[in-house]
Amino acid sequence: MDTATPAVTVALHDGTAVVAESTRVDARRHGELLLPAVDRVLKEAGTALDAVTGIVVGVGPGPYTGLRVGLVTAAAFSSALGGVPVHGLCTLDGLAYASGIEGPFAVATDARRKEVYWARYDDARTRVTGAAVDRPAEIAERLAGLPVVGAGALLYPDAFPDARGPEHQSAGALAALAAERLAAGGGGFLDPLPMYLRRPDAQVPKNYKVVTPK
């Protein structure tokens, strides 16, 4: 599952292929849409939740509120299922894997505030930089000549003239990438903790006036 972008996406993978998948794009309803999506995927696959043996979750980067919905849900499912492992993956890696691009490219998602979350890749499976957050104009020269995948690229065509799909995250791609890594020995996973890269939009105001009686 992944809720780090506007896509609320859930998939079930049997170790060989994606069995069922659900994706809804809605930047403001992650908490409302995620659990029904899980139910829908399990019903489509004819599988009960207690048959799940592992959980893959996108850890971001992403906005504070949406991102933590998926991570908290993954942790809750793990606890309910007796401690099945939770494997964290960079959300950008899922988009890179889904792109299928063989040569160097970049991935960019919408970070709001006229910024993008981005990273560079040698191919669809190999990230060569850490995830970062920047204004498109600040990184346009560094990514010049490269295809750039994702909604962030499509939002800023002046900075990323070779923008490509997929636009939105796919839990199926994230699960398939995880299955490959598990089959190869289980390396390449992150702790299931949020990758924020910047402070949340909502903050306690400084020097606010106290109005409660003394």
C-alpha positions in Angstrom: 0.0 0.0 0.0 1.0 3.6 -0.6 -0.6 6.9 0.5 2.4 9.2 0.0 1.0 10.8 -3.1 -2.6 11.7 -4.2 -3.1 8.1 -5.2 -4.5 5.8 -2.5 -3.3 2.5 -3.9 -3.4 -1.1 -2.6 -2.4 -4.4 -4.2 -2.2 -8.0 -3.3 0.8 -10.0 -4.7 1.3 -13.7 -4.4 5.1 -13.7 -4.9 4.8 -14.2 -8.6 2.3 -11.7 -9.9 -0.3 -9.1 -8.8 -3.5 -10.8 -7.9 -5.7 -7.7 -7.4 -5.2 -3.9 -7.2 -7.1 -0.8 -6.4 -6.1 2.8 -7.0 -8.1 6.0 -6.3 -6.6 9.5 -6.8 -7.8 11.9 -4.2 -5.4 14.0 -2.3 -7.7 14.8 0.6 -9.3 11.4 1.5 -6.5 9.0 2.2 -7.8 8.0 5.6 -11.3 7.5 4.2 -10.3 5.5 1.2 -7.5 3.2 2.3 -9.3 0.6 4.4 -12.2 0.2 1.8 -9.5 -0.3 -0.8 -7.9 -3.1 1.3 -11.3 -4.8 1.6 -12.0 -4.4 -2.1 -8.7 -6.0 -3.1 -9.0 -8.9 -0.7 -12.5 -9.6 -1.9 -11.5 -9.5 -5.5 -8.7 -11.9 -4.8 -10.9 -14.2 -2.7 -8.4 -13.9 0.1 -8.8 -13.3 3.9 -6.6 -10.7 5.6 -5.1 -13.4 7.9 -3.6 -15.1 4.8 -1.3 -12.1 4.3 2.3 -13.0 5.2 4.0 -9.6 4.6 3.2 -6.0 4.0 5.0 -3.5 1.7 4.4 0.2 2.3 5.6 3.3 0.5 7.5 5.5 3.0 7.5 8.6 0.9 8.6 11.2 0.4 5.2 12.8 0.7 3.1 15.3 2.6 2.8 14.7 6.3 -0.9 13.7 6.8 -1.4 11.5 3.7 1.9 9.7 4.1 1.3 8.6 7.7 -2.1 7.0 6.9 -0.5 4.2 5.0 2.4 3.7 7.5 0.1 3.6 10.5 -2.3 1.2 8.7 0.6 -1.1 7.8 1.8 -1.1 11.4 -1.7 -1.9 12.6 -2.1 -4.8 10.2 1.3 -6.2 11.2 0.3 -6.2 14.8 -3.1 -7.7 14.1 -1.5 -10.5 12.1 0.9 -11.5 14.8 3.9 -9.4 13.7 4.2 -10.2 10.0 7.1 -8.2 8.5 6.5 -4.7 7.1 8.9 -3.7 4.3 9.4 0.0 3.5 10.2 1.2 0.0 10.8 4.7 -1.3 7.6 5.8 -3.1 9.7 7.1 -6.0 11.1 3.6 -6.5 7.6 2.3 -7.3 7.1 4.9 -10.0 10.6 4.2 -11.4 9.9 0.5 -11.5 6.5 1.0 -13.2 8.1 3.2 -15.9 10.2 0.3 -17.3 12.8 2.7 -18.6 16.1 1.1 -19.1 18.4 4.1 -19.4 19.1 7.0 -17.0 16.0 9.0 -16.0 14.4 10.8 -13.0 11.2 10.6 -11.1 9.3 13.7 -9.8 6.1 13.8 -7.7 4.2 16.8 -6.6 5.4 18.2 -3.3 3.0 21.2 -3.3 4.4 24.7 -2.6 5.6 24.7 -6.2 8.1 22.0 -5.4 8.7 18.4 -6.4 10.1 15.4 -4.6 12.6 13.8 -7.0 15.4 11.3 -7.5 17.7 10.1 -10.3 17.8 6.5 -11.6 20.2 4.5 -13.7 17.4 2.2 -14.7 13.9 1.2 -13.4 15.4 -0.7 -10.5 18.4 1.4 -9.5 18.2 4.7 -7.7 21.5 6.6 -7.7 20.6 9.7 -5.6 18.7 10.1 -2.3 15.2 11.6 -2.5 15.2 15.4 -2.4 12.7 18.3 -2.5 13.4 21.3 -4.7 11.7 23.8 -7.0 11.6 22.5 -10.6 13.7 25.4 -12.0 16.4 24.7 -9.5 17.0 21.2 -10.8 16.0 21.6 -14.5 19.7 22.0 -15.6 20.8 18.9 -13.5 18.1 16.8 -15.2 18.4 18.3 -18.7 18.1 15.7 -21.4 16.7 13.0 -19.1 13.1 11.6 -19.2 11.3 12.6 -16.0 8.5 10.3 -14.8 5.5 11.2 -12.6 2.9 13.9 -11.8 5.6 16.4 -10.7 7.2 16.2 -14.2 3.8 16.7 -15.9 3.0 19.7 -13.8 6.1 21.6 -14.9 6.7 21.0 -18.6 9.0 24.0 -18.9 11.5 22.5 -16.4 10.9 18.9 -17.6 10.2 18.8 -21.3 10.5 15.0 -21.6 7.8 14.3 -19.0 6.5 10.7 -19.0 4.1 8.4 -17.3 3.1 6.8 -15.2 1.6 9.8 -13.5 0.5 8.1 -10.3 1.9 5.5 -7.9 0.9 1.9 -8.3 0.9 -0.5 -5.3 1.1 -3.3 -7.8 4.5 -2.0 -9.1 5.7 -1.4 -5.5 4.7 -5.0 -4.6 6.3 -6.4 -7.7 9.6 -4.6 -6.9 9.4 -5.9 -3.3 8.8 -9.4 -4.5 11.9 -9.2 -6.7 14.1 -8.0 -3.8 12.7 -10.6 -1.4 13.5 -13.4 -4.0 17.0 -12.0 -4.3 17.7 -12.2 -0.6 15.6 -9.5 1.0 17.9 -6.5 0.7 17.1 -2.9 -0.3 14.2 -2.3 2.1 13.8 0.8 4.4 12.4 0.9 7.9 8.7 1.6 7.7 9.1 5.2 8.9 8.0 8.4 7.2 10.3 10.2 4.8 9.1 13.8 5.1 12.1 15.8 3.8 10.5 19.0 5.3 8.3 20.2 8.1 4.5 19.7 8.0 2.3 22.4 6.4 0.3 22.7 9.7 2.3 24.1 12.6 1.6 25.6 16.0 1.9 29.4 15.5 4.7 31.2 17.3 4.0 33.8 20.1 0.3 33.1 20.0 -1.9 35.0 22.5 -3.1 33.0 25.5 -6.8 33.6 26.1 -7.5 31.1 28.9 -8.1 32.6 32.3 -5.2 32.6 34.8 
